[in-house]
């Protein structure tokens, strides 16, 4: 059973136990373009106590550089090398794990942030934000010349997804020998200040159904993301805690990596999922209503 945190002593014990703090962003630090009350104060508190602070997000719509701009706009201190997004992890996976040859390209279903991280890793790509693919016109195989150098299809959140993109991606995976099917993450939904929207997992779902196979997922809860962090930051898993709002990504990610886990209830997961007949089998180590609750340590 998860430990419910609600006293100053509880939060002081947490501060003492863990030196490295990994944070999800949407639903933990902010909702849409609104910062969670007290979140910035808690991050400052952790830095004051010489804790390592890292941000681990499945949001693949922004590059790390542009993601930092969001931190800045909300008054949250963050450095580019502290930010780990699924767009960055996907680019690293393609270049360092797949070791895709330089003469191969990636067909992208996704947004500018994903393209920026691929470019930063020296990976060629097509699709994505290309105006030719961002169309509501019908798609015909007879009028399309496929690129034989496409060696992977990468799906992220794409708010302009359409039949043309899905058709091209489907055919590249089907026709190009050895073409990898990758997803930045498999989040079914995406939290905004006004409510939930379909997530990146919903974007790749039509392809999964049409192809009859699942993509290789890069983001949380997969270990690829943690491997990416470990390559850049030295930390002791036993003194590291993952803070998130989602049981099936954030908390599963922490548990799979041997980290402690803290669930906050300001995002996706609801109280009803923690106990009772509909309780999730995924149990965090700790639960608190909001990250802002740790402000009890400031008083």
C-alpha atoms as a printed R data frame, in Angstrom:
    type eleno elety resid chain resno       x      y       z
1   ATOM     1    CA   UNK     A     1   0.000  0.000   0.000
2   ATOM     2    CA   UNK     A     2   1.223  3.495  -0.822
3   ATOM     3    CA   UNK     A     3   2.276  5.760   2.029
4   ATOM     4    CA   UNK     A     4   0.053  8.841   2.200
5   ATOM     5    CA   UNK     A     5   2.095 11.971   2.876
6   ATOM     6    CA   UNK     A     6   0.391 14.780   4.787
7   ATOM     7    CA   UNK     A     7   2.681 16.038   7.547
8   ATOM     8    CA   UNK     A     8   5.859 18.085   7.694
9   ATOM     9    CA   UNK     A     9   7.644 15.041   9.140
10  ATOM    10    CA   UNK     A    10   6.613 12.926   6.145
11  ATOM    11    CA   UNK     A    11   8.037 15.438   3.679
12  ATOM    12    CA   UNK     A    12  11.228 15.935   5.745
13  ATOM    13    CA   UNK     A    13  11.824 12.173   5.662
14  ATOM    14    CA   UNK     A    14  11.394 12.191   1.863
15  ATOM    15    CA   UNK     A    15  13.873 15.052   1.518
16  ATOM    16    CA   UNK     A    16  16.412 13.161   3.611
17  ATOM    17    CA   UNK     A    17  16.055  9.848   1.740
18  ATOM    18    CA   UNK     A    18  16.485 10.987  -1.862
19  ATOM    19    CA   UNK     A    19  19.283 12.932  -3.548
20  ATOM    20    CA   UNK     A    20  18.050 12.793  -7.174
21  ATOM    21    CA   UNK     A    21  14.515 13.855  -8.070
22  ATOM    22    CA   UNK     A    22  13.019 13.044 -11.468
23  ATOM    23    CA   UNK     A    23   9.886 14.967 -12.407
24  ATOM    24    CA   UNK     A    24   7.247 14.472 -15.035
25  ATOM    25    CA   UNK     A    25   6.043 17.885 -16.230
26  ATOM    26    CA   UNK     A    26   2.436 17.949 -17.494
27  ATOM    27    CA   UNK     A    27   0.143 17.375 -14.534
28  ATOM    28    CA   UNK     A    28   2.997 17.634 -12.016
29  ATOM    29    CA   UNK     A    29   4.675 21.018 -12.548
30  ATOM    30    CA   UNK     A    30   1.942 22.569 -14.690
31  ATOM    31    CA   UNK     A    31  -1.420 22.039 -16.323
32  ATOM    32    CA   UNK     A    32  -1.413 23.460 -19.836
33  ATOM    33    CA   UNK     A    33   0.127 26.911 -19.473
34  ATOM    34    CA   UNK     A    34  -0.576 27.252 -15.750
35  ATOM    35    CA   UNK     A    35   2.001 26.298 -13.126
36  ATOM    36    CA   UNK     A    36   0.822 24.025 -10.303
37  ATOM    37    CA   UNK     A    37   0.531 26.118  -7.160
38  ATOM    38    CA   UNK     A    38   3.729 25.894  -5.132
39  ATOM    39    CA   UNK     A    39   5.666 23.744  -7.628
40  ATOM    40    CA   UNK     A    40   8.339 26.367  -8.306
41  ATOM    41    CA   UNK     A    41   8.854 26.884  -4.563
42  ATOM    42    CA   UNK     A    42   9.412 23.157  -4.049
43  ATOM    43    CA   UNK     A    43  11.944 22.951  -6.880
44  ATOM    44    CA   UNK     A    44  13.846 25.885  -5.366
45  ATOM    45    CA   UNK     A    45  13.761 24.103  -2.001
46  ATOM    46    CA   UNK     A    46  15.280 20.967  -3.515
47  ATOM    47    CA   UNK     A    47  18.036 22.923  -5.234
48  ATOM    48    CA   UNK     A    48  18.737 24.767  -1.977
49  ATOM    49    CA   UNK     A    49  19.315 21.366  -0.350
50  ATOM    50    CA   UNK     A    50  21.744 20.413  -3.170
51  ATOM    51    CA   UNK     A    51  19.411 17.843  -4.691
52  ATOM    52    CA   UNK     A    52  19.782 16.895  -8.363
53  ATOM    53    CA   UNK     A    53  16.644 17.873 -10.275
54  ATOM    54    CA   UNK     A    54  15.821 16.321 -13.666
55  ATOM    55    CA   UNK     A    55  12.738 16.601 -15.852
56  ATOM    56    CA   UNK     A    56  11.499 13.529 -17.710
57  ATOM    57    CA   UNK     A    57   8.603 14.078 -20.073
58  ATOM    58    CA   UNK     A    58   6.854 12.004 -22.729
59  ATOM    59    CA   UNK     A    59   5.829 15.198 -24.519
60  ATOM    60    CA   UNK     A    60   7.530 15.012 -27.935
61  ATOM    61    CA   UNK     A    61   6.059 18.192 -29.423
62  ATOM    62    CA   UNK     A    62   8.960 20.366 -28.228
63  ATOM    63    CA   UNK     A    63  12.737 20.028 -28.375
64  ATOM    64    CA   UNK     A    64  14.672 20.437 -25.137
65  ATOM    65    CA   UNK     A    65  15.650 23.982 -26.152
66  ATOM    66    CA   UNK     A    66  12.027 24.966 -26.767
67  ATOM    67    CA   UNK     A    67  10.861 23.070 -23.710
68  ATOM    68    CA   UNK     A    68  13.176 25.247 -21.631
69  ATOM    69    CA   UNK     A    69  11.321 28.280 -22.968
70  ATOM    70    CA   UNK     A    70   8.152 26.903 -21.397
71  ATOM    71    CA   UNK     A    71   9.954 26.458 -18.075
72  ATOM    72    CA   UNK     A    72  11.191 30.041 -18.351
73  ATOM    73    CA   UNK     A    73   7.731 31.409 -19.146
74  ATOM    74    CA   UNK     A    74   6.316 29.751 -16.020
75  ATOM    75    CA   UNK     A    75   9.194 30.895 -13.824
76  ATOM    76    CA   UNK     A    76  10.558 27.369 -13.326
77  ATOM    77    CA   UNK     A    77  14.352 27.083 -13.155
78  ATOM    78    CA   UNK     A    78  15.597 24.451 -15.578
79  ATOM    79    CA   UNK     A    79  18.680 23.860 -17.700
80  ATOM    80    CA   UNK     A    80  18.665 22.145 -21.091
81  ATOM    81    CA   UNK     A    81  20.856 19.285 -19.853
82  ATOM    82    CA   UNK     A    82  18.306 18.595 -17.089
83  ATOM    83    CA   UNK     A    83  15.469 18.065 -19.576
84  ATOM    84    CA   UNK     A    84  14.811 14.607 -21.030
85  ATOM    85    CA   UNK     A    85  11.946 14.412 -23.493
86  ATOM    86    CA   UNK     A    86  10.795 11.442 -25.537
87  ATOM    87    CA   UNK     A    87  11.732 13.356 -28.707
88  ATOM    88    CA   UNK     A    88  15.361 13.557 -27.563
89  ATOM    89    CA   UNK     A    89  15.374  9.941 -26.359
90  ATOM    90    CA   UNK     A    90  13.928  8.796 -29.705
91  ATOM    91    CA   UNK     A    91  16.657 10.589 -31.636
92  ATOM    92    CA   UNK     A    92  19.335  9.065 -29.400
93  ATOM    93    CA   UNK     A    93  17.765  5.616 -29.825
94  ATOM    94    CA   UNK     A    94  17.853  5.893 -33.621
95  ATOM    95    CA   UNK     A    95  21.442  7.156 -33.755
96  ATOM    96    CA   UNK     A    96  23.043  5.210 -30.901
97  ATOM    97    CA   UNK     A    97  21.006  2.031 -30.419
98  ATOM    98    CA   UNK     A    98  19.654  1.340 -33.913
99  ATOM    99    CA   UNK     A    99  22.767  2.946 -35.385
100 ATOM   100    CA   UNK     A   100  20.761  3.784 -38.482
101 ATOM   101    CA   UNK     A   101  23.086  4.384 -41.458
102 ATOM   102    CA   UNK     A   102  23.580  8.021 -42.458
103 ATOM   103    CA   UNK     A   103  22.128  7.365 -45.894
104 ATOM   104    CA   UNK     A   104  18.788  6.361 -44.360
105 ATOM   105    CA   UNK     A   105  15.906  8.677 -43.418
106 ATOM   106    CA   UNK     A   106  13.123  8.730 -40.843
107 ATOM   107    CA   UNK     A   107   9.526  9.331 -41.871
108 ATOM   108    CA   UNK     A   108   8.013 11.489 -39.124
109 ATOM   109    CA   UNK     A   109   4.468 11.715 -37.862
110 ATOM   110    CA   UNK     A   110   5.028 14.487 -35.372
111 ATOM   111    CA   UNK     A   111   5.733 18.151 -34.802
112 ATOM   112    CA   UNK     A   112   8.649 20.587 -35.021
113 ATOM   113    CA   UNK     A   113  10.193 19.618 -31.681
114 ATOM   114    CA   UNK     A   114  10.665 16.052 -32.832
115 ATOM   115    CA   UNK     A   115  12.289 17.223 -36.064
116 ATOM   116    CA   UNK     A   116  14.651 19.522 -34.148
117 ATOM   117    CA   UNK     A   117  15.935 16.673 -31.965
118 ATOM   118    CA   UNK     A   118  16.471 14.434 -35.016
119 ATOM   119    CA   UNK     A   119  18.381 17.224 -36.743
120 ATOM   120    CA   UNK     A   120  20.511 17.752 -33.628
121 ATOM   121    CA   UNK     A   121  21.492 14.061 -33.761
122 ATOM   122    CA   UNK     A   122  22.366 14.332 -37.461
123 ATOM   123    CA   UNK     A   123  19.407 12.215 -38.591
124 ATOM   124    CA   UNK     A   124  17.734 12.954 -41.932
125 ATOM   125    CA   UNK     A   125  13.941 12.976 -41.978
126 ATOM   126    CA   UNK     A   126  10.920 13.629 -44.174
127 ATOM   127    CA   UNK     A   127   7.225 14.117 -43.439
128 ATOM   128    CA   UNK     A   128   6.429 15.845 -40.152
129 ATOM   129    CA   UNK     A   129   5.778 19.534 -40.725
130 ATOM   130    CA   UNK     A   130   6.380 19.354 -44.509
131 ATOM   131    CA   UNK     A   131   3.450 21.271 -46.119
132 ATOM   132    CA   UNK     A   132   3.111 18.521 -48.727
133 ATOM   133    CA   UNK     A   133   2.077 16.069 -46.009
134 ATOM   134    CA   UNK     A   134  -0.038 18.517 -44.033
135 ATOM   135    CA   UNK     A   135  -3.063 18.358 -46.268
136 ATOM   136    CA   UNK     A   136  -6.686 17.296 -46.098
137 ATOM   137    CA   UNK     A   137  -6.670 16.310 -49.763
138 ATOM   138    CA   UNK     A   138  -7.188 12.669 -50.621
139 ATOM   139    CA   UNK     A   139  -4.228 10.286 -50.889
140 ATOM   140    CA   UNK     A   140  -3.508  8.043 -53.876
141 ATOM   141    CA   UNK     A   141  -0.712  5.496 -54.165
142 ATOM   142    CA   UNK     A   142  -0.770  6.052 -57.946
143 ATOM   143    CA   UNK     A   143   0.318  9.681 -57.442
144 ATOM   144    CA   UNK     A   144   2.976  8.989 -54.793
145 ATOM   145    CA   UNK     A   145   6.637  8.108 -55.269
146 ATOM   146    CA   UNK     A   146   7.932  6.492 -52.071
147 ATOM   147    CA   UNK     A   147  11.461  7.197 -50.838
148 ATOM   148    CA   UNK     A   148  13.428  3.915 -50.756
149 ATOM   149    CA   UNK     A   149  15.882  5.328 -48.193
150 ATOM   150    CA   UNK     A   150  13.314  5.541 -45.372
151 ATOM   151    CA   UNK     A   151  14.586  3.177 -42.692
152 ATOM   152    CA   UNK     A   152  12.228  4.065 -39.842
153 ATOM   153    CA   UNK     A   153   8.813  5.550 -39.153
154 ATOM   154    CA   UNK     A   154   8.653  7.577 -35.939
155 ATOM   155    CA   UNK     A   155   5.270  8.543 -34.460
156 ATOM   156    CA   UNK     A   156   4.839 11.249 -31.850
157 ATOM   157    CA   UNK     A   157   1.997 13.539 -30.881
158 ATOM   158    CA   UNK     A   158   0.839 15.276 -34.062
159 ATOM   159    CA   UNK     A   159  -2.077 17.710 -33.879
160 ATOM   160    CA   UNK     A   160  -2.149 17.796 -37.687
161 ATOM   161    CA   UNK     A   161  -2.266 14.048 -38.242
162 ATOM   162    CA   UNK     A   162  -4.158 13.078 -41.400
163 ATOM   163    CA   UNK     A   163  -4.798 10.249 -43.848
164 ATOM   164    CA   UNK     A   164  -1.816 11.183 -46.042
165 ATOM   165    CA   UNK     A   165   0.657 10.824 -43.161
166 ATOM   166    CA   UNK     A   166  -0.863  7.566 -41.979
167 ATOM   167    CA   UNK     A   167  -0.909  6.149 -45.510
168 ATOM   168    CA   UNK     A   168   2.720  7.012 -46.203
169 ATOM   169    CA   UNK     A   169   3.869  5.678 -42.831
170 ATOM   170    CA   UNK     A   170   1.898  2.468 -43.329
171 ATOM   171    CA   UNK     A   171   3.413  1.864 -46.743
172 ATOM   172    CA   UNK     A   172   6.976  2.612 -45.682
173 ATOM   173    CA   UNK     A   173   6.742  0.010 -42.912
174 ATOM   174    CA   UNK     A   174   5.029 -2.443 -45.251
175 ATOM   175    CA   UNK     A   175   7.248 -1.938 -48.326
176 ATOM   176    CA   UNK     A   176  10.720 -0.849 -47.176
177 ATOM   177    CA   UNK     A   177  12.632 -3.895 -46.007
178 ATOM   178    CA   UNK     A   178  13.726 -3.578 -42.380
179 ATOM   179    CA   UNK     A   179  11.863 -0.301 -41.834
180 ATOM   180    CA   UNK     A   180  11.493  0.179 -38.070
181 ATOM   181    CA   UNK     A   181   8.165  1.175 -36.505
182 ATOM   182    CA   UNK     A   182   8.875  3.510 -33.572
183 ATOM   183    CA   UNK     A   183   6.734  5.573 -31.189
184 ATOM   184    CA   UNK     A   184   8.046  8.385 -29.000
185 ATOM   185    CA   UNK     A   185   5.623  7.145 -26.330
186 ATOM   186    CA   UNK     A   186   2.311  5.350 -25.910
187 ATOM   187    CA   UNK     A   187   0.385  7.816 -23.749
188 ATOM   188    CA   UNK     A   188  -3.300  7.358 -24.540
189 ATOM   189    CA   UNK     A   189  -4.191 10.875 -23.435
190 ATOM   190    CA   UNK     A   190  -2.561 14.266 -23.016
191 ATOM   191    CA   UNK     A   191  -3.515 16.600 -20.128
192 ATOM   192    CA   UNK     A   192  -4.246 20.283 -20.755
193 ATOM   193    CA   UNK     A   193  -5.531 22.999 -18.420
194 ATOM   194    CA   UNK     A   194  -9.003 22.577 -19.932
195 ATOM   195    CA   UNK     A   195  -9.092 18.763 -19.885
196 ATOM   196    CA   UNK     A   196  -7.787 15.672 -21.648
197 ATOM   197    CA   UNK     A   197  -6.966 15.286 -25.330
198 ATOM   198    CA   UNK     A   198  -5.800 12.213 -27.317
199 ATOM   199    CA   UNK     A   199  -2.110 11.490 -26.725
200 ATOM   200    CA   UNK     A   200   0.734 10.169 -28.859
201 ATOM   201    CA   UNK     A   201  -0.422  6.597 -28.349
202 ATOM   202    CA   UNK     A   202  -3.680  7.489 -30.072
203 ATOM   203    CA   UNK     A   203  -1.718  8.813 -33.078
204 ATOM   204    CA   UNK     A   204   0.107  5.522 -33.659
205 ATOM   205    CA   UNK     A   205  -2.996  3.407 -32.905
206 ATOM   206    CA   UNK     A   206  -4.349  3.399 -36.496
207 ATOM   207    CA   UNK     A   207  -1.001  2.101 -37.753
208 ATOM   208    CA   UNK     A   208  -0.872 -0.566 -35.069
209 ATOM   209    CA   UNK     A   209  -4.312 -1.752 -36.097
210 ATOM   210    CA   UNK     A   210  -3.616 -1.625 -39.838
211 ATOM   211    CA   UNK     A   211  -0.237 -3.361 -39.540
212 ATOM   212    CA   UNK     A   212  -1.213 -5.838 -36.853
213 ATOM   213    CA   UNK     A   213   1.941 -5.070 -34.876
214 ATOM   214    CA   UNK     A   214   3.107 -2.785 -32.088
215 ATOM   215    CA   UNK     A   215   5.789 -0.117 -32.408
216 ATOM   216    CA   UNK     A   216   8.964  0.002 -30.357
217 ATOM   217    CA   UNK     A   217   8.082  2.642 -27.745
218 ATOM   218    CA   UNK     A   218  10.870  4.907 -26.492
219 ATOM   219    CA   UNK     A   219   9.392  7.045 -23.710
220 ATOM   220    CA   UNK     A   220   8.132  6.184 -20.232
221 ATOM   221    CA   UNK     A   221   7.585  3.567 -18.940
222 ATOM   222    CA   UNK     A   222  10.202  1.957 -21.205
223 ATOM   223    CA   UNK     A   223  13.753  1.635 -19.890
224 ATOM   224    CA   UNK     A   224  15.196  3.386 -22.952
225 ATOM   225    CA   UNK     A   225  14.442  6.759 -21.392
226 ATOM   226    CA   UNK     A   226  16.204  5.865 -18.138
227 ATOM   227    CA   UNK     A   227  19.203  4.523 -20.066
228 ATOM   228    CA   UNK     A   228  19.388  7.889 -21.827
229 ATOM   229    CA   UNK     A   229  19.450  9.691 -18.466
230 ATOM   230    CA   UNK     A   230  22.034  7.301 -16.984
231 ATOM   231    CA   UNK     A   231  24.337  7.981 -19.920
232 ATOM   232    CA   UNK     A   232  24.471 11.656 -18.940
233 ATOM   233    CA   UNK     A   233  23.930 11.695 -15.159
234 ATOM   234    CA   UNK     A   234  25.487  9.539 -12.466
235 ATOM   235    CA   UNK     A   235  22.984  8.713  -9.719
236 ATOM   236    CA   UNK     A   236  22.216  6.004  -7.166
237 ATOM   237    CA   UNK     A   237  18.820  4.425  -7.978
238 ATOM   238    CA   UNK     A   238  18.282  3.667  -4.280
239 ATOM   239    CA   UNK     A   239  18.462  7.385  -3.499
240 ATOM   240    CA   UNK     A   240  16.430  8.511  -6.500
241 ATOM   241    CA   UNK     A   241  12.695  9.227  -6.683
242 ATOM   242    CA   UNK     A   242  10.365  9.608  -9.671
243 ATOM   243    CA   UNK     A   243   7.515 12.097  -9.219
244 ATOM   244    CA   UNK     A   244   4.571 11.752 -11.591
245 ATOM   245    CA   UNK     A   245   0.831 11.971 -12.079
246 ATOM   246    CA   UNK     A   246   0.298  8.846 -14.159
247 ATOM   247    CA   UNK     A   247   0.420  5.287 -12.823
248 ATOM   248    CA   UNK     A   248   0.942  3.477 -16.133
249 ATOM   249    CA   UNK     A   249   3.822  5.658 -17.302
250 ATOM   250    CA   UNK     A   250   5.534  7.668 -14.547
251 ATOM   251    CA   UNK     A   251   5.104  5.213 -11.689
252 ATOM   252    CA   UNK     A   252   5.725  2.127 -13.836
253 ATOM   253    CA   UNK     A   253   8.831  3.862 -15.210
254 ATOM   254    CA   UNK     A   254  10.192  4.464 -11.729
255 ATOM   255    CA   UNK     A   255   9.439  0.964 -10.505
256 ATOM   256    CA   UNK     A   256  10.984 -0.694 -13.570
257 ATOM   257    CA   UNK     A   257  14.147  1.321 -12.993
258 ATOM   258    CA   UNK     A   258  14.430  0.471  -9.314
259 ATOM   259    CA   UNK     A   259  13.524  4.005  -8.197
260 ATOM   260    CA   UNK     A   260  11.197  5.162  -5.437
261 ATOM   261    CA   UNK     A   261   7.947  6.679  -6.731
262 ATOM   262    CA   UNK     A   262   5.757  9.586  -5.632
263 ATOM   263    CA   UNK     A   263   2.306 10.040  -7.165
264 ATOM   264    CA   UNK     A   264   0.649 13.462  -7.230
265 ATOM   265    CA   UNK     A   265  -3.078 13.851  -7.893
266 ATOM   266    CA   UNK     A   266  -2.961 17.031 -10.006
267 ATOM   267    CA   UNK     A   267  -2.969 15.253 -13.362
268 ATOM   268    CA   UNK     A   268  -4.251 12.014 -14.867
269 ATOM   269    CA   UNK     A   269  -4.574  9.576 -11.942
270 ATOM   270    CA   UNK     A   270  -7.651  9.902  -9.730
271 ATOM   271    CA   UNK     A   271  -8.078  8.900  -6.089
272 ATOM   272    CA   UNK     A   272 -10.459  6.095  -7.136
273 ATOM   273    CA   UNK     A   273  -7.590  4.309  -8.919
274 ATOM   274    CA   UNK     A   274  -5.651  3.857  -5.676
275 ATOM   275    CA   UNK     A   275  -8.134  1.768  -3.686
276 ATOM   276    CA   UNK     A   276 -11.454 -0.002  -3.967
277 ATOM   277    CA   UNK     A   277 -12.806 -2.347  -6.649
278 ATOM   278    CA   UNK     A   278 -11.265 -0.415  -9.548
279 ATOM   279    CA   UNK     A   279  -7.819  0.037  -8.010
280 ATOM   280    CA   UNK     A   280  -4.836 -0.141 -10.319
281 ATOM   281    CA   UNK     A   281  -2.345 -2.982  -9.811
282 ATOM   282    CA   UNK     A   282   0.392 -0.338 -10.020
283 ATOM   283    CA   UNK     A   283   1.066  0.983  -6.519
284 ATOM   284    CA   UNK     A   284   3.344  3.992  -5.903
285 ATOM   285    CA   UNK     A   285   5.555  4.160  -2.839
286 ATOM   286    CA   UNK     A   286   4.155  7.527  -1.808
287 ATOM   287    CA   UNK     A   287   1.098  9.648  -2.586
288 ATOM   288    CA   UNK     A   288   0.459 13.347  -1.992
289 ATOM   289    CA   UNK     A   289  -2.236 15.627  -3.369
290 ATOM   290    CA   UNK     A   290   0.154 18.050  -5.078
291 ATOM   291    CA   UNK     A   291   3.848 18.750  -5.432
292 ATOM   292    CA   UNK     A   292   3.072 22.043  -3.727
293 ATOM   293    CA   UNK     A   293   2.383 20.108  -0.517
294 ATOM   294    CA   UNK     A   294   6.132 19.905   0.061
295 ATOM   295    CA   UNK     A   295   6.054 23.624   0.825
296 ATOM   296    CA   UNK     A   296   5.358 22.486   4.391
297 ATOM   297    CA   UNK     A   297   9.147 22.199   4.662
298 ATOM   298    CA   UNK     A   298   9.620 25.893   3.934
299 ATOM   299    CA   UNK     A   299   7.633 27.164   6.914
